[in-house]
């Protein structure tokens, strides 16, 4: 695999995309959301976010599969029911290790796959906006989308034969820029940028219009049984 970091145009044809979505165990996910959601609703919202993210990703014409890396059996079952392939987080060494593990799982079956890492907390994700990001990314060995705050990363792509080299967490925009990945500055991709860590993030996502799983869970609160 190439590990170059330059942002020169990629001449390899990019076929259907595989997306890798990492998901923490629900009991640990989205801890910063607790003040806005409460402790009981928080893990249920985390699953709803992931279900809306995976559903939107699978609705993209250019996406051939979505691999979810998680050790949460309940979340895995719910996302598998949507059509995702579930891979156990056997490294159990954090977000970037999980993404690298998912990358290996994809390329063990499709060695020349174009792939991308996608956050699991994009409840407002629009398939059309994600499709635009994927089309733009195909021109570069590696490309990324920064989050709505302009600090983190919600999407990182790697073309055929190129290593993903994820550096997610905290100020990852700066790390991905330093690694040579091209920053995607398209307008009109707010739903790809709007991840949810805090109550303010959730309000922003609700303002964009969230998917049915998040909308239903937020409206029902903790009283409804898990769907």
C-alpha positions in Angstrom: 0.0 0.0 0.0 1.1 3.5 -0.7 1.5 5.8 2.3 2.2 9.0 0.5 0.6 12.1 1.9 0.5 14.5 -1.1 -2.9 15.7 -2.4 -2.1 15.1 -6.0 -4.9 13.9 -8.2 -5.5 10.2 -7.9 -5.3 8.4 -11.2 -6.6 5.1 -9.9 -10.3 4.5 -10.9 -12.4 4.4 -7.7 -15.1 1.8 -7.7 -17.9 1.4 -5.1 -17.0 2.6 -1.6 -16.8 0.7 1.6 -17.4 2.7 4.7 -16.0 1.9 8.2 -18.0 3.1 11.1 -16.5 2.7 14.6 -18.9 2.5 17.6 -18.1 2.3 21.3 -20.1 0.1 23.6 -23.3 2.0 24.2 -22.8 2.2 27.9 -19.7 4.3 27.3 -20.7 6.3 24.2 -21.6 10.0 24.1 -20.7 10.7 27.8 -20.7 14.5 27.2 -24.3 14.3 26.1 -25.5 13.3 29.5 -26.3 16.8 30.8 -28.7 17.3 27.9 -30.2 13.8 27.6 -29.9 12.2 31.0 -28.0 9.0 31.8 -30.8 6.6 30.7 -31.5 8.2 27.3 -27.9 8.8 26.4 -27.0 5.2 25.2 -30.3 4.9 23.4 -29.6 8.1 21.6 -26.1 6.9 20.7 -27.7 3.8 19.0 -30.2 6.0 17.3 -27.5 8.2 15.9 -25.6 5.2 14.6 -28.8 3.7 13.0 -29.5 6.9 11.2 -25.8 7.2 10.1 -25.6 3.7 8.8 -29.0 3.9 7.1 -28.0 7.1 5.2 -24.7 5.6 4.2 -26.2 2.5 2.8 -28.7 4.7 0.8 -25.8 6.2 -1.1 -25.5 4.7 -4.6 -21.7 4.6 -4.5 -21.6 2.7 -1.2 -21.3 -1.1 -1.6 -21.0 -1.9 2.1 -20.8 -0.5 5.6 -18.5 -2.2 8.1 -19.3 -1.3 11.8 -16.5 -2.0 14.2 -18.0 -2.6 17.7 -18.1 -4.9 20.6 -21.6 -4.0 21.6 -23.8 -7.0 20.8 -27.1 -5.1 21.0 -25.9 -2.3 18.7 -24.3 -4.8 16.4 -27.5 -6.7 16.0 -29.5 -3.5 15.3 -27.1 -2.3 12.7 -26.7 -5.7 11.1 -30.5 -5.6 10.6 -30.0 -2.5 8.5 -27.5 -4.3 6.3 -24.2 -3.4 7.9 -21.4 -5.9 8.3 -20.3 -6.2 12.0 -16.7 -6.7 12.9 -15.6 -7.2 16.5 -13.3 -4.6 17.9 -10.6 -7.2 18.7 -7.8 -4.6 19.1 -9.8 -2.9 21.8 -7.2 -0.1 21.7 -9.3 3.0 20.9 -10.8 4.7 17.9 -7.9 4.7 15.5 -7.0 1.1 16.1 -10.7 0.2 15.5 -10.6 2.0 12.2 -7.4 0.4 11.1 -9.0 -3.0 12.0 -12.0 -2.2 9.9 -9.8 -1.2 7.0 -8.1 -4.6 7.2 -11.5 -6.3 7.3 -12.6 -4.4 4.2 -9.5 -5.1 2.2 -9.2 -8.7 3.1 -12.2 -9.2 0.9 -11.8 -6.2 -1.5 -8.0 -5.5 -1.7 -8.5 -2.6 -4.2 -11.5 -1.0 -2.3 -11.9 2.7 -2.0 -12.8 3.2 1.6 -13.7 5.9 4.1 -14.0 6.2 7.9 -17.3 7.8 8.9 -18.3 8.9 12.4 -21.2 7.0 14.0 -22.8 10.2 15.4 -24.1 11.9 12.3 -27.9 11.6 12.9 -28.8 14.3 10.3 -26.7 12.7 7.5 -28.1 13.1 4.0 -27.2 10.4 1.4 -27.0 13.1 -1.3 -24.5 15.1 0.7 -22.4 12.1 1.5 -22.4 11.1 -2.1 -21.0 14.5 -3.1 -18.2 14.0 -0.5 -17.4 10.6 -1.9 -17.3 11.9 -5.5 -15.0 14.7 -4.5 -12.8 12.4 -2.5 -12.2 10.1 -5.5 -9.8 12.7 -6.9 -7.3 12.4 -4.0 -5.3 9.6 -2.4 -6.7 10.7 1.0 -9.3 13.4 1.9 -11.2 14.4 5.0 -14.2 16.5 6.2 -13.7 18.6 9.3 -16.5 18.7 11.9 -18.9 21.7 12.3 -16.6 23.1 15.0 -13.7 23.1 12.6 -11.5 21.1 15.0 -12.2 17.4 14.6 -12.9 15.1 11.7 -16.1 13.3 10.7 -14.9 11.6 7.4 -11.6 10.4 6.1 -11.1 8.6 2.8 -8.4 6.5 1.2 -8.3 5.6 -2.5 -7.5 2.2 -3.9 -4.1 1.0 -2.7 -3.7 3.8 -0.2 -3.6 3.4 3.6 -6.2 5.2 5.6 -3.9 6.4 8.4 -6.6 7.6 10.7 -5.7 10.2 13.3 -9.1 10.9 14.9 -9.8 12.3 18.3 -9.5 15.9 19.6 -7.9 18.4 17.1 -7.8 15.8 14.4 -8.3 18.3 11.6 -4.7 19.6 12.2 -3.3 16.1 12.3 -5.0 15.0 9.1 -3.8 18.2 7.3 -0.3 17.5 8.5 -0.5 14.0 7.2 -1.1 15.3 3.7 -4.8 14.5 3.4 -6.8 17.0 1.3 -9.5 19.0 3.2 -12.9 18.9 1.6 -14.3 22.4 1.6 -17.5 21.8 -0.4 -20.5 23.9 0.6 -23.8 22.3 1.3 -22.5 19.3 3.3 -23.5 20.4 6.7 -25.1 17.0 7.5 -21.7 15.3 7.0 -20.0 17.8 9.4 -22.6 17.8 12.2 -21.5 15.2 14.7 -23.1 15.1 18.1 -21.1 15.2 21.3 -22.9 17.8 23.4 -26.4 19.2 23.9 -25.5 22.1 21.6 -24.5 19.7 18.9 -27.7 17.8 19.3 -29.7 21.0 19.0 -27.8 21.8 15.8 -28.5 18.4 14.3 -32.2 18.6 15.2 -32.2 22.0 13.4 -30.8 20.4 10.3 -33.4 17.6 10.5 -32.4 14.2 12.0 -33.2 10.8 10.7 -36.2 8.7 11.9 -34.4 6.8 14.6 -33.0 9.8 16.3 -36.3 11.8 15.8 -38.3 9.0 17.3 -36.0 8.3 20.2 -35.7 12.0 21.1 -39.5 12.5 21.0 -40.1 9.3 23.0 -37.4 9.9 25.6 -36.7 7.1 28.0 -40.3 6.0 28.3 -40.4 4.0 25.0 -39.0 0.6 24.7 -35.9 0.2 22.5 -36.8 -0.3 18.9 
